Amino acid sequence: MGFFRGLFGKQEAPKRRLAHPSELLEGDMIALDDSFALPGQLRGQQLRVEAVHTYEYETMQETEWLLKGHSGDSIYLSLEQDDEPRLAFSIKINRSTVEQLFDLDAFSELFEEPGRAELTTKELSGEAAARFDSWLGKQYHQTSFAEFGYFHRQDYRGQKPPQDADGATGEPFEAYELLDEQETRAIEVEVYQGGDTDVMLTLYRPLSDIREYWPAA
C-alpha cells in the first residue's frame, strides 16, 4: 500500500461543482449575462457571495445571498419558487430615493389595512432614470400585508434556526410586497422592531442569467 501511495502521490479531494444558485456558499462567484434586459448594476457583472442569510416564516425558510462586485454595491439574490424557479435580484433604497421614485402618501397606504395599495412610479430622467429604470415597473399592486417573520444573518439551509430564551429565533419583522402588472418586478418592505425599515426594488429573471459559476478555492 505504501508503494502505491508513493507512486501516485496524495490524491486531491474532488473540487466542488456548481450548477444551480441554490448551491452557492460564501466565497463562491457568479458571472451574469450581458443582456440589456438587466440593469447596469447586474449586466455582465462578476459577483462574489459575501454572506448567506436566512428569512424564517411560519411555513417556510428563504435563503438570501449578499453579492458584491467591483463597484462595491450590495446586490441581494434569492430564489422565487413559482411554476418555474426564478432569480430575484434586489437592491436597497433609502427614504430620499423612495420619495424620488414614488408619491410618499400613496406609498404609506402600503401599511394600511386591508393591504390593497396601488402605486404608480414617477417619471424619471437623468441619473435617476439611468440607475433605476430597469428595476422599476410602471404600476404596482399590493400582494402581501404585515407578513411576520425572522431575519437571520446566518445560513440555516436544511436546519431549524436556534431559539433564544424567549423563544425568538432572529430579528423579527413584518413584510409588505407589491408586484407590477407583468409580475417581473416587486417592491419589498421590511419593518423591524423600533421602526427600522428596509425598502427593496426587486427584479425577477430566469436562472439562465447566471452564465458561469466559480466555487470558492
N, C-alpha and C positions, 0 to 999 in steps of 0.2 A: 504494500500500500504506500509506504514511504517513497518507493521508487517512482510510482506513477504520479504522486503529488509533486515530486521534484521535477519530473519530466514536463508536466503540463502547467506547473505553477499554480498560484492561488486563483480559484475561479471567482470572477466578479459576480455580484448579485445582479439579476436581470434589472434593467432600467424600467422605471415606470413608463407606461404608455397612456397617453391621454387622448380620448376620442369624444368626450362629452363634457359640457360645462359643469355638470353635477359632480365630476371627479376632481375639480380644481381644489388645490390646497395652497396655503400661504407660501409664497415664493415662486409659484408657477407663473408662466406668462402666456398671453394670447396675442395673436395678430388679427386685426379686424379688416373686413373688406374695405376697398377704397371707393365704394359706391357713393354717388352724390345724394342718395336717399338717406345717408347718415349725416348727422350734424358734424361740424368741423372738429368738435372735441373727440369724436369717435373715428372719423373717416381715415382709414389706412393706419390707424394707430397701433403701436405695440404697448400693451398694458400689463403691469405686474400685479399679482394678488398681494396686497399689503396686509389684509386681515380677513378673517371669516367670522361673520356674526350670525346670530340666530334670533328669529322672531318666533315667539311662542304664543299660539292662540288656543282656544278651548279644545278644538278638534284637530289641530294640525300644527306643524312647525314649518318655517320657511327659512331657507339659508340665504344670506346676503354676502356677496363678495365685494370688498372695498378694493378698487383698482386705481392705479396711478400710472401715468406715462411720463414722457419727457417734460410736459408742461407743468406737472405737479398738481393739476386739477384732480379732485376726487370724483370718481365715477363709481356708482353703485350698481351692481349686477345681481339680479335674482332670476328665477325661472317661473314663468307663468304657466300653470298647468291647465291648459284649455283642451279643446279637441286634439290639437297638436301643441306640444310644448313650444313656448316662445321665450326668447331672451327679453328681459325687462331691464333696460338701461335707465338710470336715474341720475339727476343732478339736484343738489340742494340750492334753493334760492332764499335770500333774506327778505325782510319786510319791505325794504325800499324797492326791491325788484318785483315783489308781488304787486305793489302799488303801481309800478310802471307797466305791468302786464294786464292787470285786471282792475275793475272798479272795486274798491275796498268794501263798500256797503253790500254789493252783490256777493263778494267773497265771504263776508261774515255770515250770510244766510246758510252757508255750509254747516254751521254749528247749531242751527235752529231746527227743532223738531217740526215736522216728521222726517226731515232729511231728504228734501226734494229740490235742492238748489239747482239752478241752471246758471251757467256762467258764459259770458262772451269775451273772447280775447280782444284786447285793444289793437288797433292798427299800429304797427311798429315801423320804425325807419332807422337808418344809420347803423350804429354799432349794436343797438338792441336787436334789430332785425337780424343782423348777421349772426349774433350769438344765440338767439332763442327761437327764430322762426321754425327751424326743423324740429324743435322739441314740442311745438305748440299746435293744438287743434284750434279750430275757429269757435266751435260751440261745445260746451260740456254739460253733462247731466250727472247728478249725484247717484252713486251706486252703493255706498255704504255710509253708515252713520254710527259714530261712537262705538266702534268695534273694539272690545277690550283685549289687551294682550300684554306681553312682557318682552322687553328687548334685552338680549344678552350679547356682550362683547366677546363671545367665545363661540367655538364651533361645537355644536351638540348634535351633529348628524348621527342618527342611529341610537341615540340615548336620550333619556329624560333629563332636563336641566335640574340641578340640585335645588332644594328649597332651603330658605333660611329659617330662623327660629319662629318667625311669624307666618311661615307657610308661603311667603313670596318667593319667586324664582328669578327675578331680574328687575329691570326698570319698568314699572307699569306705565301704560299709555293708552290713549283712545285714538283709533284710526278712522279717518274720513277719506273718501275717494270719490273722484269724478272721472268719467270717461268721455272721450269725444265721440262724435257721431259714427266714425268708422271703427271705433274701439281699437285704435292703434296708438293712442296717446292717453295719458292719465295725469291727473293732479292728485298727489297723495299727501295727506297731512297727518302728522302725529303730534298729539298734545300730551305732554308729560306732567307729572305732579309738579306743582309750583308754577305752571303756566308756560314752561319752555315749549316752543312749538317748532317743528321741522316741516318745511314745505318742499316737496319734491316734484319736479317735472319728469315724467316717465315716458319712455318710447319703447314700444313693443316691436321686436324684429325676429326674423327666422333664425334658427340655430346656425344656419349656413353662413351667417355674417361673421362667425368666427372661422377664419381661414386656416389658422395654424395654432397648435398648442406646443408649449415647451415645458416639460416638468422641471421643477427646481433641481439643482445639482445635488 
